[in-house]
């Protein structure tokens, strides 16, 4: 093997050094996989947003004594007749509200009240209603602003959701019996109250002026956020390849001794 071919082989072996090449390949593949996963998540959320838009235009489902599965009603518009039981009202703390201008979040409560359903066969079934947002006293959260609860049979409408939302809570997770709570679960409330609850929550819309805000924010699909994450992962893959190429070129570049030796190659003896 001539000196020139030996030098060329040495340069290639340095360029494609096993450890840096394997590391770069691993990072590039992982980044591309994560980028594709983020793109797929974005597509899923766009599909969900489109589904919500279709459901918002559909005819509302009637909630009565018959049990409805969560899968059947989730994100559907619903309507129901019944009477509130205000003695079971729960205030969910740490629920911010931006108002119509969406300029500044304010601390407050979500007001949950069970509705005893009327109509349909059977009796005794309830549904939990998230009636809206109530501002919280900045100095004393137990000083509750006044709000009205309609009496007698009511007809209300809204959107069926899986829960009233969850926030991070410190301290005792068992809040049974408390008026002000951080989080609630429908099945746990059913056991606490000894009643039968529909397995979803109605996020009320419209209704009488009762001191509660019901300008619920439009659901954010979050697809753009996933697109941004995907771009970051693909950018990392591209930078990894570029860095590997530049570092390999520098490793494989002939040193000064090789440069001085090469011109002598091929000179007759």
Helices and strands as residue ranges (DSSP letters): H 3-15, H 18-57, E 61-63, H 70-73, E 77-84, G 86-88, E 90-92, E 108-117, E 125-135, E 153-161, E 180-181, H 186-193, E 196-205, H 223-252, H 256-262
